[in-house]
């Protein structure tokens, strides 16, 4: 049976926001009575060697990559326990297939300015916006690309203004405006409530862009203005339990693509008292897509299982299995990592479907050996 392949969008960075942020920052700090200030320089450097048995046609079985993200932070304390800070980070790197360069990393990673106090936080710029309790099958990965399998922990960012307010210790309010590839602003907000029975969240977002886009890391793909609404809940007790429920309503009148989507993720975890503690987790996602024009309905079901064991203070093992029930498709991932001081050494074994298993012609599949067939990867990471 053929399988479907999921694509992800890449977000560009309009220069207008950079100018506005820089001007706002200069004007602000030139008129503030400063009581303290601090600078910091940190970064992440990584190198990777991957060998797979199912490369693209004409490409090597080996894929190498390296990169570096220097990060400069600046902070100033103001009166009344308020703070302004700025972060700038830039990603550079190369990806090789054998001896040939197949990709270049050369783009801003983070550029944001923030004002925060006890009850409010306002941040403007290229930043991470992430929420929701799910770990792998994330119905609420609307604006990030977080992947628990990635040892670097990196994620794409969005160009946005985000405001968070905390009226008390139990309530959090979010508001945001995001600039997309067409320089069209989208808007949304989120309410979070913490009670004895758990943590709840309600999220809404509206996007008037007609640019084709996927909703986060899900297979939901739309090309018209749309609205999103979601509810999430997490409880931590004898076991951990969470759920994410989201609906996407598109304005599309097409009789080819669906214009209504629902995504539902439920998960649980438990720590088994083996050694330092064996964490086991399972998640299930159901996606339902249908059309109000043709009344057609399609459903997709996915399950993820994870087991994570810290062998000692330096070594950790993680195993993840993901199942696509509709296409009888199984992905397996095993990572062994050693972390010492600023260094992390990772050995990753993976088994995925081959290129011939997808219902997409070879020329439209990603030109990488990663994610196809069986593979072994070695990655060295240095954080300073």
N, C-alpha and C positions, 0 to 999 in steps of 0.2 A: 504493500500500500504506500502511496506517495505521501510525503510530508510537506507541511507548509514551512516557509522560512520567514522569520520576523525581521523587519528592518527598523532602525532607530534614526531619529532625526539629529542633526548637528545644528547647534545654535550659534549664529554669528554675533558679532559685537559691534553695534553702531557707534560711530565716533562721536556723535552728538552728546551722548551720555558722558563720555570721558571729559569733554569740555565743560559741561555743566558741573560735574563733580569737582573738577579741579578748581573752577572759579569759585564755587560755593565753599570749598575747603579753605582757599586762600583768604577769602573775605572773612570767614568765621574766625580763624585763628589769629588774624591780624587785629582783632578787636576784643580778645578775651584775656582776662586776668589769669595767668597761668600759675598754679601752685606746685605742679610737679609734671615731669615728662619722662618718657622712656622710649628707647629705640630697641629693636631686636631684629636680628637677621637669622633666618633658619632656612631649611630647604630639604628636599628629598631627591636623591639620586638613585637610579635603578638601571640594571642591565639584565637582559633575559635571553635565553637560548631555548628554542622550542623545536622539537623534531616531531613531525606527524607523518602518517602513512597515506594521507589522502590530499595531496597538494593540488592547487589549480593546474590546469593544463599548461605546460611549459615552465612551471615554477619548481623551485627546489623543495625538497622535503624539510629543509632547515629554514628557520626564521629567527632572526636576531633583532633585538631592539635595545635601545638605551635612551635615557632621558634624564632631565634635571628640571626641577621646579624651585628656583630661589624665591624666598618669601621675605619681604621687608614689612615690618610692622612698626607703627608709631602710635604712642598713647600719651594723652595728657589728662591729668585729673583736674577737675573744675571744683567750684564750690558746691555745697549741698549734695555731696556724694555722687556727683555726675561725672561722666567720663566721655571724652571724644577719642576715637581711635581710627586708624587708617591701615588697610592691608593691601599690599600689591604683590602679585605672584605671576610669574611668566613660565610657560611650559615650552621647553625645547627638547628635540630629540630626533632620532632616525629609526626607521624600520627597514630591515634588509631581508630579501629572499635570496639565500646563497650570497653571491657577490653583488647583487643588484639592489639598489635602493628602491623600495616600493612605497615609501611614505615618509613624510616630514612632519614633525611636531614643532610648530612655531606660532604660538598664539597666546594671548593673555589667559591666565587661569583664574585669577581673582583680582579685582580692583574695586574696593568699596570703602566708603566712609560711614562711620556710625556715631550716633549720640545715644548714650544710655544713662539711665538713673535707676532709682529703686523700683519705679513703677512703669517705666516706658523705655522702649528701644526703637530707634529709627535708623535704618541702614539703606544706603543708596549705592548702587553699582553692580558689578558682576559678582554674583554671590550664589551660595547654595541655599535653596529652599526645599526642605524635606520634612515630611511628617508622616504619621501612620505607624502602627506597631508591627506590621508584617515584616518578615526578614528576607524572604526569597521571592515568593509569589505576591508581589506588592500591587494591589489595586490602586494605591494612592501614590505611586511613583510618577507623579504628574510632571515634576520639574527637575528631577535628578536622574542620574544613571548609576546609583549606588549598586554595587554587586558584591555580595559577601564573599564571593570566590576570588576577588581581586586582592592580592596581598598588599598592593599600594594604598588601597582605600580611597582612590581618587574618584571624583565624580564631576560631570559637566555642571556648569552654572548657567544662570539666566541673568540678563540685564534687567534689573528691577529696583523698585522702591518698596521696602517692606517696613511696616510699623507694627510693633507688638506692644500691647498694654496689659498690665497686671493689676486690676482693681483690688484684688486681695490674693492670698496665697492659694486659693482654690480655683480661680478663674483666670484664663488667658485669652486675649483677643488679638487676632492677627488681621491685618489689612495689607494688600499688595497690589502693585501695578507692574506688569511685565511688558517689556518691549520685545517684539518678535522680529523675524527676518524681514517682514514687510514694513517695519517701522509702525506697526499698528499696536496700540496699547490694549492689553487685556487686563481685567480686574478680578479680584477675588478676596475672600476673607475666610477666617476660621475661628471657631470658638472652642476652647478646651475647658473641661470641668473635671476637677479631681475630687472624688468623694470616697467614703470608706469602701464602697462596693466596686471601686475601680476608677479608671480614667476614660473619659468620653470626649469625642471630638466631632464637630459638625463643620463641613467645609463646602464652600460654593465658589465657582469660578465661571466667568463668562468671557468668551473669545470671539471677536468679530472678524478674525482673519479668515481669508479664503484659501490660504496656502495649505496644501496637503501636509498632514502631520499625523504622527502616531501619538497615542495617549501614553506617555511615559514609556515603560518597557513592556507594555501589553501588546497583543496583536490587534487592538482596536485602532483602525486607521480611518481618518475623516478628512474631508477636503472643503468643508464649509464652516461658517460661523456656528458656534455651538455653546451649550451650557453644561457645566458639570456640577454635580452635587454628591456629597458623600457623608457617611457616618462611620465612625470607628470606635472601638472599645477595647480596653485591655484590663485584665485582672491578674494580679500576682498573689497567689496563695500557695496551697500545697502543690498545685501545678500552676503554670502560667497559661493563660487563655486569652485569645484576641480574635477580633474580626474586623474586616473592612468591607463596606458595601458602598458601591459607587454607581451612579447613573450618568450617562452622557447622552444629551439630546441635541441632535444636529438639525440645522435648518434645511438640509439637502432634500430636494424633490426628485432625486434620481431614482429610476426604477432598476438600477444596476447595483448600487451599493446600499447597505443598510443605513438607517439614520437614527436608530435607537440602540443603546448598548447598556447592559448591566454587568458589573463585575463584583464578585463576592468571594472574599478570602476568609477562611477560618483556620486558626492554628493553635497549637498547644505545645508546651515544652515541660520537661521534668528532668531534674538532676538525680541520676542514680548514684548511690553511695559506693562507687567503685574507684579506688585510688583517690586522687584529689577531687573526683566528681565527674561523672560522664554525663554530659548534657545531651539529651535527645530531643528532637523537635520534628513536628510534622505539620505541613500546611497543605490545604487544598483550595484551589481556585476554580470557580465556575464562571464562564463568560457566555453571555447570551446576547446575540445580535439579531435584530429584526428590522423590518421595513414597514412603515405605515402606508407606503404606496402599494407594495405588492403582497403584504402580509406574510412574507417569507421569514423563517426563523432558523437560526443556526446556533448550536451550543458547542462549547469547548470545555474540557475538563483537564486539569493539571494537578499533580500531586508532587510535593517535595518532601524529602526526608533528610535530616541532618543529624550526625553524631559528632560531638566535639569533645576531645579529652586532652587536658593539660597533663602531659606525662610527668613533667617537673616544672621548675621555675623557668626553664629555657625552652623546652620542646613542647610543641602542641600538634596534635593530629586532628584533622577534620575530614569527614566523609559526607558527600552530598549526592543524593540520587534524585533526579527529576523525571517524571513520567508524563508523557502526553498520551492520555488514554484514547483519544479519538483516532490518533494515527499510529498507535502501538509503538511509540517512540520513547526510548530510555536514554538518559544522559547520566554518566557517572563521573564523579570528581573526587580525587583523594589528594589532600595536601598535608605535607609534613613541613613544619616551620621551626626554625631555631632562632630565637631572638636573644641577642647579647649586646648590652650597652646600646649603641646607636645602629647596630647592624641586624639585618634580618635575612636569613638564608631559607629559601623555599624550594621544595621539590614537589612538583605537581604531576599527577597521572590523570589522564582523562580518556573517556570513551564516549564518542558521540556518533550520530548517524553519518553515513558517507554522503558525498555530494549527489550520488545517483538516487538517494532516498528522498530528495526534495523535488516537489513538482514545479521547479523553476529551472529554466535552461542554464547551462553552465556559465554562459557569458554574464548573466545577471547575479550570480552568486558572488559574495565577497572574495577578493583576490588574496586570501590568506589561508594558511594551513590550520590556523586556530579554529576550533569548533567543529572540525570534520574528522571522522575516523578516530583512531587512537593516537594519543600523543603523550610525550613526556617533556616537561619544561623545568628548567632551572632558573631561578630568579634571585638576584642579590639586590638588597635595598639598603641604602644608607640614609638615615635621618639625622640631621644636625640642627 
